[in-house]
Each structure stands twice: as structure tokens, then as C-alpha cells.
């Protein structure tokens, strides 16, 4: 077990969860078992990096840390995101990529300060219309899922700059995406399109056989 530097020892004054705490998060029961570590008791915390562990269940207590702005939960085994995520009202970045999530919770619409939402490499099939309420969103990554339809909610994200829908099962392109005023990168590669519009905002274009 690696030792933490002295500045890692005080939970009360902590504003950033350093890498040295991965030694705790790699053992699931310590965080999500009978005696979870309650991040909401850390009044100054703004960043929590719980990536690359074996987390299967997200304890709802983690979502009551209102000071949290950056939450990294990528590369875990999470299946369900609790509705209590709506309490992270100051969240700016959340990374839930490389998990086993099949559904985007409707409660995510409450995260109106969010500017980056990363949900790549999950099992998501549908994107809720309510995602359009994330009006500050600049980056949306939904690549490598099982999405077969582009939600109309995405076309309402007026501040969106980067949209990655690559490696899904989308058949029909929504031309309204190209009307997003700030969109500069749109990745639609590895889908099931037969035809794509000729627009230089579509990057890495490719076609995929329907089989």
C-alpha cells in the first residue's frame, strides 16, 4: 500500500481527491459497502476522481456534495446512475464512460451548469429529450453505445462545440445538428448511415455495413 503525502491526510480541508486515495477506492466495500466514505462530509471538495476501480454501485451519498464540480467515474462497473445526481447542482464535468450504464437518468437535466458530459462505451440505447435542458453543455460524448436514433434534445444544445456519436447504430442523420451555432467537431463514424451530408464539421466519416 502506497503512503499519502501529508496534505492527503486531512479530509475536512480537502478540496481535491488526489491519486493516492485510489488505494481506498479499489476496495469497493470501503466506499459503497456498509461503511461508505461520505464525500458530502467534505465541505470544500470540488474534484473527485474514482476512475479505474471496480465500483458497481454508486452510493447516493456521493451526490450530496454540492461543492463538487468535477466527478470522474470512468472505467468502472456501474450499471445505474441514481436520481440523486440532481443534487450536484454545481457540477461542470462528469465522466461516466467505460461502465455498464444502459439508461441516462432523467434527473441529469437538473445539472444546468454542466459543460462536459462523457458517457462513451456503455450500453445506452436512448438519449432522453430532456438532455436539451443542459444549455451550457459544450462537450457531449456518447460514442460506443447502442444508440439508434439522434434525440431531438441534442439539437437544442446551443452551446455545444463537440459532439461524438461514433460507433453506434444510428441510421438517419438529423440535419438540425449542423445548425448548432457553436458546433465545431461532429464525429459520426462507425454508424449505419447509408449517406451523410457533405459538411466539413463531420469528422472521420466512414460507413458501416448493416450486419
Residue frames as qw, qx, qy, qz and C-alpha x, y, z in Angstrom:
[[0.000, 0.888, 0.460, 0.000, 0.00, 0.00, 0.00],
 [0.421, 0.413, -0.025, 0.807, 1.47, 3.33, -1.01],
 [0.281, -0.548, -0.468, 0.634, 1.57, 6.13, 1.51],
 [0.175, 0.873, 0.348, 0.294, -0.05, 9.51, 1.01],
 [0.347, 0.332, -0.212, 0.851, 1.74, 12.77, 1.41],
 [0.117, -0.276, -0.613, 0.731, 0.82, 14.87, 4.47],
 [0.295, 0.138, -0.056, -0.944, -1.58, 17.08, 2.51],
 [0.495, -0.110, -0.728, -0.462, -3.68, 13.98, 1.74],
 [0.267, -0.131, -0.871, 0.392, -4.42, 13.26, 5.37],
 [0.153, 0.283, 0.467, -0.824, -7.00, 15.90, 6.25],
 [0.142, 0.488, 0.812, 0.286, -10.46, 15.16, 4.89],
 [0.024, -0.797, -0.459, 0.391, -12.04, 18.29, 6.36],
 [0.025, -0.749, 0.184, 0.636, -9.83, 20.71, 4.44],
 [0.450, -0.015, 0.745, 0.491, -9.67, 18.64, 1.27],
 [0.451, 0.607, 0.036, -0.653, -10.76, 20.32, -1.96],
 [0.602, 0.497, -0.538, -0.319, -9.28, 17.75, -4.32],
 [0.915, -0.216, 0.321, -0.114, -9.27, 13.96, -4.04],
 [0.097, 0.720, -0.637, -0.257, -5.72, 13.01, -5.03],
 [0.714, 0.293, -0.602, -0.205, -4.50, 9.89, -6.79],
 [0.112, 0.304, -0.859, 0.395, -3.18, 8.44, -3.55],
 [0.561, -0.018, 0.497, -0.662, -6.75, 7.78, -2.45],
 [0.716, 0.238, -0.499, -0.427, -7.19, 5.21, -5.20],
 [0.234, 0.204, -0.915, 0.258, -5.79, 2.74, -2.72],
 [0.346, 0.141, 0.657, -0.656, -9.09, 3.07, -0.83],
 [0.623, 0.374, 0.006, -0.687, -11.41, 3.17, -3.83],
 [0.432, 0.317, -0.796, -0.283, -10.03, -0.01, -5.32],
 [0.108, -0.138, -0.947, 0.267, -11.67, -1.94, -2.50],
 [0.251, -0.453, -0.520, -0.680, -15.36, -1.48, -3.16],
 [0.497, -0.608, -0.615, 0.074, -16.77, -2.06, 0.37],
 [0.387, -0.287, -0.267, 0.835, -14.81, 0.86, 1.78],
 [0.082, 0.051, -0.159, -0.983, -16.76, 3.30, -0.37],
 [0.550, -0.083, -0.367, -0.745, -20.01, 1.58, -1.21],
 [0.482, -0.151, -0.859, 0.089, -20.39, -1.10, 1.45],
 [0.463, -0.676, -0.569, 0.069, -21.77, -0.91, 4.96],
 [0.393, -0.738, -0.094, 0.540, -19.40, 1.90, 5.93],
 [0.566, 0.642, 0.250, 0.452, -19.11, 4.19, 2.91],
 [0.368, -0.232, -0.054, 0.899, -16.86, 7.20, 2.75],
 [0.173, 0.834, 0.519, -0.078, -19.29, 10.10, 2.56],
 [0.443, 0.243, 0.176, 0.845, -17.88, 12.72, 0.22],
 [0.154, -0.789, -0.339, -0.488, -20.70, 15.07, 1.25],
 [0.623, -0.728, -0.159, 0.235, -18.91, 15.44, 4.58],
 [0.568, -0.128, 0.170, 0.795, -16.02, 17.13, 2.78],
 [0.161, 0.840, 0.376, -0.358, -17.42, 20.67, 2.55],
 [0.030, 0.785, -0.304, -0.539, -14.67, 22.04, 0.31],
 [0.542, -0.056, 0.754, 0.368, -14.24, 19.20, -2.16],
 [0.455, 0.627, -0.082, -0.627, -14.54, 20.18, -5.80],
 [0.579, 0.457, -0.609, -0.292, -12.93, 17.24, -7.64],
 [0.735, -0.254, 0.595, -0.200, -13.37, 13.52, -7.05],
 [0.494, 0.476, -0.658, -0.310, -11.50, 11.01, -9.21],
 [0.720, -0.169, 0.608, -0.287, -12.87, 7.49, -8.69],
 [0.708, 0.521, -0.334, -0.340, -11.87, 6.20, -12.11],
 [0.599, 0.390, -0.699, 0.030, -10.45, 2.76, -12.93],
 [0.348, -0.284, 0.748, -0.489, -11.74, 0.88, -9.93],
 [0.172, -0.158, -0.952, -0.196, -14.26, -1.95, -9.58],
 [0.280, 0.174, 0.430, -0.841, -17.22, 0.18, -8.48],
 [0.009, -0.317, -0.894, -0.316, -20.56, -1.46, -9.26],
 [0.194, -0.784, -0.583, -0.086, -22.95, 0.71, -7.28],
 [0.188, 0.415, -0.135, 0.880, -22.79, 4.44, -6.73],
 [0.267, -0.496, -0.679, 0.471, -23.83, 5.26, -3.19],
 [0.054, 0.843, 0.412, 0.342, -26.30, 8.16, -3.24],
 [0.470, -0.777, -0.113, 0.403, -24.29, 9.95, -0.54],
 [0.537, -0.082, 0.311, 0.780, -21.72, 10.94, -3.15],
 [0.155, 0.543, 0.496, 0.660, -24.31, 13.12, -4.83],
 [0.309, -0.884, -0.351, 0.006, -24.90, 15.40, -1.86],
 [0.538, -0.379, 0.064, 0.750, -21.51, 17.12, -2.12],
 [0.321, 0.884, 0.331, -0.076, -22.83, 20.37, -3.55],
 [0.141, -0.842, 0.332, 0.401, -19.36, 21.89, -3.87],
 [0.644, -0.068, 0.669, 0.364, -18.33, 19.17, -6.34],
 [0.393, 0.712, -0.157, -0.560, -17.61, 20.48, -9.84],
 [0.479, 0.490, -0.683, -0.252, -15.65, 17.60, -11.38],
 [0.770, -0.202, 0.536, -0.280, -16.58, 13.93, -10.97],
 [0.426, 0.485, -0.708, -0.285, -14.64, 11.15, -12.70],
 [0.743, -0.129, 0.573, -0.322, -16.15, 7.66, -12.54],
 [0.695, 0.509, -0.394, -0.321, -14.91, 6.24, -15.84],
 [0.536, 0.335, -0.773, 0.055, -13.72, 2.67, -16.25],
 [0.359, -0.189, 0.732, -0.548, -15.79, 1.06, -13.52],
 [0.079, -0.185, -0.962, -0.187, -18.68, -1.44, -13.46],
 [0.259, 0.270, 0.407, -0.833, -21.54, 0.98, -12.77],
 [0.114, 0.359, 0.867, 0.327, -24.94, -0.06, -14.13],
 [0.111, -0.816, -0.538, -0.182, -27.30, 2.57, -12.72],
 [0.211, 0.236, -0.195, 0.928, -26.82, 6.28, -12.04],
 [0.126, -0.542, -0.732, 0.392, -29.08, 7.26, -9.10],
 [0.065, 0.822, 0.411, 0.389, -31.61, 10.06, -9.50],
 [0.472, -0.807, -0.129, 0.332, -29.86, 11.79, -6.61],
 [0.583, 0.098, 0.233, 0.772, -27.34, 13.01, -9.15],
 [0.062, 0.804, 0.369, 0.462, -29.66, 16.01, -9.48],
 [0.480, -0.853, -0.128, 0.160, -28.24, 17.40, -6.23],
 [0.629, -0.216, 0.212, 0.716, -24.82, 18.03, -7.77],
 [0.267, 0.897, 0.337, -0.105, -26.02, 21.46, -8.84],
 [0.044, -0.896, 0.314, 0.312, -22.53, 22.87, -9.36],
 [0.760, -0.073, 0.566, 0.311, -21.20, 20.00, -11.43],
 [0.266, 0.754, -0.306, -0.517, -19.28, 21.13, -14.52],
 [0.446, 0.427, -0.749, -0.241, -17.69, 17.88, -15.72],
 [0.769, -0.195, 0.534, -0.293, -18.87, 14.31, -15.23],
 [0.394, 0.441, -0.753, -0.288, -17.20, 11.31, -16.82],
 [0.765, -0.089, 0.523, -0.366, -19.12, 8.03, -16.70],
 [0.656, 0.508, -0.474, -0.296, -17.53, 6.43, -19.73],
 [0.466, 0.291, -0.832, 0.080, -16.50, 2.77, -19.84],
 [0.393, -0.103, 0.701, -0.586, -19.18, 1.46, -17.49],
 [0.026, 0.230, 0.950, 0.210, -22.28, -0.72, -17.96],
 [0.250, 0.394, 0.354, -0.810, -24.88, 2.06, -17.94],
 [0.226, 0.356, 0.827, 0.373, -27.95, 1.37, -20.09],
 [0.030, -0.826, -0.519, -0.217, -30.05, 4.42, -19.28],
 [0.217, 0.275, -0.170, 0.921, -29.36, 8.12, -18.86],
 [0.138, -0.536, -0.718, 0.421, -31.36, 9.24, -15.80],
 [0.076, 0.806, 0.412, 0.418, -33.93, 11.98, -16.41],
 [0.468, -0.825, -0.161, 0.272, -32.59, 13.68, -13.29],
 [0.621, -0.086, 0.198, 0.753, -29.49, 14.69, -15.22],
 [0.177, 0.721, 0.378, 0.553, -31.50, 17.58, -16.67],
 [0.414, -0.890, -0.181, 0.064, -31.04, 19.36, -13.32],
 [0.673, -0.360, 0.157, 0.626, -27.29, 19.74, -13.92],
 [0.374, 0.893, 0.243, 0.055, -27.64, 23.07, -15.66],
 [0.163, -0.889, 0.367, 0.221, -24.02, 24.12, -15.00],
 [0.809, -0.085, 0.521, 0.259, -22.65, 21.07, -16.83],
 [0.344, 0.777, -0.312, -0.424, -20.33, 21.80, -19.74],
 [0.324, 0.415, -0.828, -0.193, -18.92, 18.28, -20.33],
 [0.826, -0.089, 0.380, -0.406, -20.88, 15.02, -20.25],
 [0.288, 0.466, -0.809, -0.211, -18.97, 11.85, -21.14],
 [0.791, -0.042, 0.455, -0.407, -20.89, 8.59, -21.45],
 [0.565, 0.499, -0.589, -0.291, -18.90, 6.70, -24.05],
 [0.408, 0.218, -0.884, 0.067, -18.51, 2.91, -24.02],
 [0.424, -0.016, 0.658, -0.622, -21.67, 1.99, -22.15],
 [0.148, 0.256, 0.931, 0.213, -24.85, 0.20, -23.20],
 [0.241, 0.471, 0.283, -0.800, -27.06, 3.25, -23.75],
 [0.332, 0.380, 0.790, 0.349, -29.83, 2.83, -26.32],
 [0.051, 0.828, 0.454, 0.325, -31.81, 6.07, -26.00],
 [0.284, 0.030, -0.224, 0.932, -30.95, 9.67, -25.22],
 [0.005, -0.688, -0.663, 0.297, -33.77, 11.46, -23.35],
 [0.211, 0.775, 0.320, 0.502, -35.29, 14.59, -24.86],
 [0.423, -0.896, -0.121, 0.052, -34.61, 16.34, -21.56],
 [0.721, -0.176, 0.108, 0.662, -30.90, 16.41, -22.33],
 [0.289, 0.637, 0.283, 0.656, -31.73, 19.57, -24.25],
 [0.374, -0.903, -0.172, -0.121, -32.06, 21.39, -20.92],
 [0.715, -0.426, 0.090, 0.547, -28.30, 21.26, -20.39],
 [0.392, 0.905, 0.150, 0.072, -27.94, 24.60, -22.13],
 [0.157, -0.887, 0.417, 0.122, -24.33, 25.20, -21.03],
 [0.872, -0.094, 0.445, 0.180, -23.10, 21.88, -22.38],
 [0.216, 0.795, -0.431, -0.370, -20.07, 22.25, -24.64],
 [0.207, 0.383, -0.887, -0.155, -18.91, 18.63, -24.93],
 [0.834, -0.029, 0.304, -0.460, -21.11, 15.54, -25.29],
 [0.206, 0.409, -0.869, -0.189, -19.52, 12.15, -25.84],
 [0.813, 0.016, 0.361, -0.456, -21.92, 9.25, -26.47],
 [0.496, 0.502, -0.661, -0.254, -19.62, 7.16, -28.61],
 [0.325, 0.173, -0.927, 0.076, -19.53, 3.35, -28.49],
 [0.459, 0.066, 0.611, -0.642, -23.05, 2.75, -27.26],
 [0.232, 0.275, 0.904, 0.232, -26.14, 1.18, -28.88],
 [0.243, 0.565, 0.236, -0.753, -27.95, 4.38, -29.84],
 [0.397, 0.302, 0.752, 0.431, -30.08, 4.04, -32.98],
 [0.084, 0.833, 0.454, 0.305, -31.76, 7.45, -33.03],
 [0.315, 0.174, -0.194, 0.913, -30.45, 11.00, -32.58],
 [0.152, -0.662, -0.635, 0.367, -32.52, 12.63, -29.85],
 [0.163, 0.801, 0.286, 0.501, -34.09, 15.96, -30.78],
 [0.499, -0.845, -0.095, 0.166, -32.90, 17.21, -27.42],
 [0.687, -0.207, 0.212, 0.664, -29.33, 17.29, -28.72],
 [0.334, 0.519, 0.366, 0.697, -30.26, 19.86, -31.36],
 [0.266, -0.904, -0.239, -0.234, -31.28, 22.23, -28.54],
 [0.709, -0.503, -0.025, 0.494, -27.80, 22.35, -27.02],
 [0.348, 0.927, 0.080, 0.119, -26.98, 25.81, -28.33],
 [0.176, -0.877, 0.446, 0.022, -23.52, 25.97, -26.71],
 [0.920, -0.085, 0.359, 0.128, -22.39, 22.54, -27.88],
 [0.145, 0.805, -0.489, -0.304, -18.95, 22.57, -29.51],
 [0.148, 0.361, -0.911, -0.134, -18.01, 18.88, -29.60],
 [0.828, 0.012, 0.244, -0.506, -20.40, 16.00, -30.26],
 [0.111, 0.365, -0.910, -0.166, -19.21, 12.42, -30.56],
 [0.819, 0.077, 0.261, -0.505, -21.81, 9.86, -31.65],
 [0.431, 0.488, -0.725, -0.225, -19.37, 7.48, -33.28],
 [0.236, 0.118, -0.961, 0.087, -19.64, 3.71, -33.10],
 [0.480, 0.149, 0.554, -0.663, -23.39, 3.47, -32.54],
 [0.327, 0.282, 0.875, 0.217, -26.27, 2.13, -34.65],
 [0.249, 0.632, 0.196, -0.707, -27.66, 5.38, -36.00],
 [0.519, 0.361, 0.686, 0.360, -29.29, 5.10, -39.41],
 [0.199, 0.827, 0.387, 0.355, -30.76, 8.55, -40.00],
 [0.417, -0.011, -0.172, 0.892, -28.90, 11.84, -39.67],
 [0.062, -0.856, -0.467, 0.214, -30.59, 14.86, -38.12],
 [0.455, 0.549, 0.138, 0.687, -29.70, 17.90, -40.23],
 [0.298, -0.912, -0.121, -0.256, -30.61, 20.20, -37.33],
 [0.783, -0.454, 0.014, 0.426, -27.33, 19.24, -35.70],
 [0.572, 0.228, 0.200, 0.762, -25.49, 21.25, -38.33],
 [0.051, -0.798, -0.231, -0.554, -27.44, 24.33, -37.27],
 [0.644, -0.664, -0.222, 0.308, -25.97, 24.33, -33.79],
 [0.202, 0.971, -0.071, 0.110, -24.21, 27.72, -33.75],
 [0.240, -0.810, 0.534, -0.034, -21.03, 26.71, -31.90],
 [0.945, -0.030, 0.324, 0.034, -20.58, 23.15, -33.13],
 [0.191, 0.800, -0.519, -0.231, -17.05, 22.66, -34.47],
 [0.078, 0.318, -0.942, -0.076, -16.50, 18.90, -34.14],
 [0.817, 0.056, 0.184, -0.543, -19.06, 16.25, -35.03],
 [0.012, 0.350, -0.927, -0.137, -17.97, 12.62, -35.13],
 [0.811, 0.138, 0.164, -0.545, -20.43, 10.20, -36.73],
 [0.361, 0.444, -0.800, -0.183, -18.02, 7.50, -37.83],
 [0.152, 0.044, -0.980, 0.125, -18.81, 3.79, -37.45],
 [0.515, 0.220, 0.463, -0.687, -22.58, 4.07, -37.60],
 [0.475, 0.271, 0.824, 0.145, -25.11, 2.58, -40.01],
 [0.308, 0.701, 0.021, -0.643, -25.61, 5.56, -42.29],
 [0.716, 0.402, 0.486, 0.299, -26.06, 4.94, -45.99],
 [0.366, 0.643, 0.180, 0.648, -25.48, 8.61, -46.74],
 [0.396, -0.610, -0.294, 0.620, -24.10, 11.63, -44.87],
 [0.248, 0.957, 0.145, -0.027, -24.36, 15.31, -45.78],
 [0.690, 0.340, -0.060, 0.636, -21.27, 16.89, -47.29],
 [0.250, -0.930, 0.020, -0.267, -20.15, 19.12, -44.44],
 [0.524, 0.467, -0.549, 0.453, -16.64, 19.62, -43.08],
 [0.416, -0.525, 0.444, -0.595, -17.92, 19.60, -39.50],
 [0.974, -0.101, 0.074, -0.190, -18.44, 15.88, -39.81],
 [0.001, -0.716, 0.698, 0.011, -15.12, 14.32, -38.91],
 [0.216, -0.262, 0.940, -0.016, -13.76, 10.84, -39.50],
 [0.752, 0.228, 0.012, -0.618, -16.59, 9.90, -41.83],
 [0.023, 0.219, -0.958, -0.182, -16.99, 6.22, -42.56],
 [0.746, -0.054, -0.218, -0.627, -19.70, 3.74, -43.41],
 [0.290, -0.237, 0.890, -0.260, -20.58, 0.54, -41.65],
 [0.393, -0.070, -0.795, -0.458, -22.33, -2.44, -43.15],
 [0.643, -0.257, 0.219, -0.687, -25.67, -3.33, -41.65],
 [0.812, 0.039, -0.574, -0.101, -24.91, -6.82, -40.42]]
